[in-house]
Amino acid sequence: MSNKQKPDVSRRIFVKTVVTGAVASSFAGSGFPAIVPASVRGENAPSKRINIGAIGTGRISRDHDMPGVWKHDDARIIAVCDVDSKRVEDAKKLVNGYYSKKTGKTYDGVTGYGDYRELLKNKDIDAVLISTPDHWHALIGIHAVEAGKDVYLQKPASLTIAEGRALSNAVHRTDRILQIGSQQRSSPQFRYAAELVRNGRVGQLKTVSVGLPGDPSGNEEPEMPIPNNLNYEMWLGSTPQAYYTEKRVHPQNDYSRPGWLRCEQFGAGMITGWGSHHIDCSHWAMDTEHTGPIEVSGWAEFPTKGLWDVHGKFRTEALYANGVKMIVSNELPNGIKFEGTEGWIFVSRGNASVTASDPVAKLKDDKALSASDPKIITSVIGPREIHLYESHDHHGNWLECVRTRKPPIAPIEVGHRSCSTCLIHHIAMKLKRKVYWDPKSESFKNDTEAIGMLSRPQRRPYIIG
């Protein structure tokens, strides 16, 4: 891979950072001169802010991505886009209302779009938030970087492994900044757990156990008239035609959890939904961010009827070239357990969840970091030991990198590799047998059936060429 994004990791980290989370945000990384949009030169003058367009204005955008950006004075959301015109108007009202309250003056500076391609033509926009359903991530991301925009992309990086490779290639070809929304990397306990593992605090790493939530199945849902405010044809995008029913898409009267998350047509379920977070952080600790497993096996229960068809209960096992075994299951505690020859570390979000409507039970133990011996997590990482990229604000890190052109904490190749690993686990679930993976060629070994699952047929005109 050319132009691999590698952060400078020579920053000292103190244990109290993990305990209190009270230190100021720090953005590590080495960069190089690049052409920067005129709007990002200087400090926070209105004419020099980073102008942002938000593509996809549903639950995750309203609750997480737009608030993550608008709190920063050096950025301004000036455009919103959604295939649901009702959501466009709601988003305009939300963003205008925030800036009106913040400035104490009536603000009406947000333009609404129904087609992201029109938003990308706006030369006043420097960067975009992409918070759409999973099946749109890669294509919009490719179009955005080709239009000269920097990108914050919600995870997972792609719907298929082939799409993810195309996206990563496009980002490196255009030399844009793309941050994957793997915000756990900006949580102190996940970074610190990775550093402890990298520096041998549990001895030689043997097993990584990843606990993910599960998703319940549902009933059959009747065909319904397509709302006048929804461009359903475009919403389906590259995926096959299917009759409209509200639970296949998103609620029309609120911003609760959308039904598409539980349809394989648009995503793989929790294996990529939460797996993109936990497997990404596992790779960080394992030093396998630019590779992947060499074999994966497993099983899963899939609904045999009803609209929602993503996996339910499951268990998969992967083997890496360094001999580490990874177990992923919905029956494990939500988080990551690193087990070595000299102890173990468990890291999680504690009692925090992404949004109130996520189907995630709170952990019985609200400690976000624990170990077989308390001394493991109170040890100090020495100045000559391995220190990882440090960020305490994922959106803020992205904005900093847009200005400086330094690599972000969750660059596209890393995000692609964690997503592709999740998808390999999903393919093993579907095939109900072991698959053998070659991380270098990004293909399965001597397995025509599995190779056929690296991509999906795409419906025109929403195709990645």
Secondary structure as UniProt FT lines:
FT   HELIX           15..20
FT   HELIX           38..40
FT   HELIX           46..48
FT   STRAND          50..55
FT   HELIX           59..60
FT   HELIX           61..65
FT   HELIX           66..70
FT   TURN            73..74
FT   STRAND          75..81
FT   HELIX           85..103
FT   STRAND          111..113
FT   HELIX           116..120
FT   TURN            123..124
FT   STRAND          127..130
FT   HELIX           134..136
FT   HELIX           137..146
FT   TURN            147..148
FT   STRAND          150..153
FT   HELIX           161..174
FT   STRAND          178..180
FT   HELIX           183..186
FT   HELIX           188..198
FT   TURN            199..202
FT   STRAND          205..211
FT   TURN            228..229
FT   HELIX           232..236
FT   TURN            237..238
FT   HELIX           246..248
FT   HELIX           259..262
FT   TURN            264..266
FT   HELIX           270..273
FT   HELIX           275..286
FT   TURN            289..290
FT   STRAND          295..300
FT   STRAND          314..319
FT   TURN            321..322
FT   STRAND          325..329
FT   TURN            330..331
FT   STRAND          335..340
FT   TURN            341..342
FT   STRAND          343..347
FT   TURN            350..351
FT   TURN            356..357
FT   STRAND          369..371
FT   HELIX           374..378
FT   TURN            383..384
FT   HELIX           394..404
FT   HELIX           412..431
FT   STRAND          435..438
FT   TURN            439..442
FT   STRAND          443..444
FT   HELIX           448..451
FT   TURN            452..453
FT   TURN            460..461
//
